[in-house]
Amino acid sequence: IFDGQRAQVHIRDHFFCQPGDDVQIQFPNSGQEVKAIFESFTVVDLYESKMSEYDSTFAFLPLSTLQEMRNMFHPETGSRTVSSLQVRLSPTADLQTVRDRLRAHVPVETFGYSIQSWRDMQGPLLAAVQMETTILNILLFLINAVAGFGILATFFMIVVEKTRDIGVLKSLGAPSRGVMSIFLSYGFSLGIVGSGVGMVLGLIFVNYLNEIAGFVEILTGQEVFDPTIYYFETIPTITNPLTVVWVTIGAVSIAVLASILPAIRAARLHPVEALRYE
């Protein structure tokens, strides 16, 4: 729908058939003489897994009917056959261990079966996601590094501005370690506050990511996450507590490291040099 100079895209589902409609399906048989099979079926219900890769290619039929139509019978025993089996595991199961145990019990050299996990089948996609994750981690490190240089420059300016105060403290007997600890504790406090606020805002952003994307779509008129291109209907998010902890610790560490050089410079100031022109 075009509104002036801005194009607004509204996506809605359009069903070519509804429950109760009759459809005709064409597929090849599995006999020695390959030929096309036509059969009429009645749609009884609709199913959506929320993943376009499966929703665009899967249709559920009675297994016995499909075996008879495709002539899927063992030539010697006459038992019914299938082309593949899918096993669903519990969320905590180790995919690699289960796959290896199945391969050990049903070796491919003897039976000719190919046993794969979903990670093996989606290898290129997972590799691309891993590459994107690595790039995002590098970008996150660079952002933290830029913030660290900002802290470093700010602390150096503070040392320059507070040269007289540092000289007064050292002339009153303040040790170099005490002066150094002031700046280190200041950097540590700055890192704790900054990383804490950033962590809270980041978790809120991730939790309401789809709502924020919808709000941006309303403001700009452009779709942020197109379900016709990506696999999922909504933006999937996973929060790893260990990753959050490591990022927070890294941000605090960068803040402390950035305050070390200014702290050393402040600790090395001589009281006479600091108060000479005051």
Secondary structure, 3 states (H helix, E strand, C coil): CEECCEECCCCCCCCCCCCCCEEEEEEECCCCCCCEEEEEEECCCCCCCCEHHHHCCCCCCCHHHHHHHCCCECCCCCCECCCCCCCCCCCCCCHHHHHHHHHHHCCHHHHCCCCCCHHHHCHHHHHHHHHHHHHHHHHHHHHHHHHHHHHHHHHHHHHHHCHHHHHHHHHCCCCHHHHHHHHHHHHHHHHHHHHHHHHHHHHHHHHCHHHHHHHHHHHHCCCCCCCCCCCECCCCCCCCHHHHHHHHHHHHHHHHHHCHHHHHHHHCCCHHHHHCCC
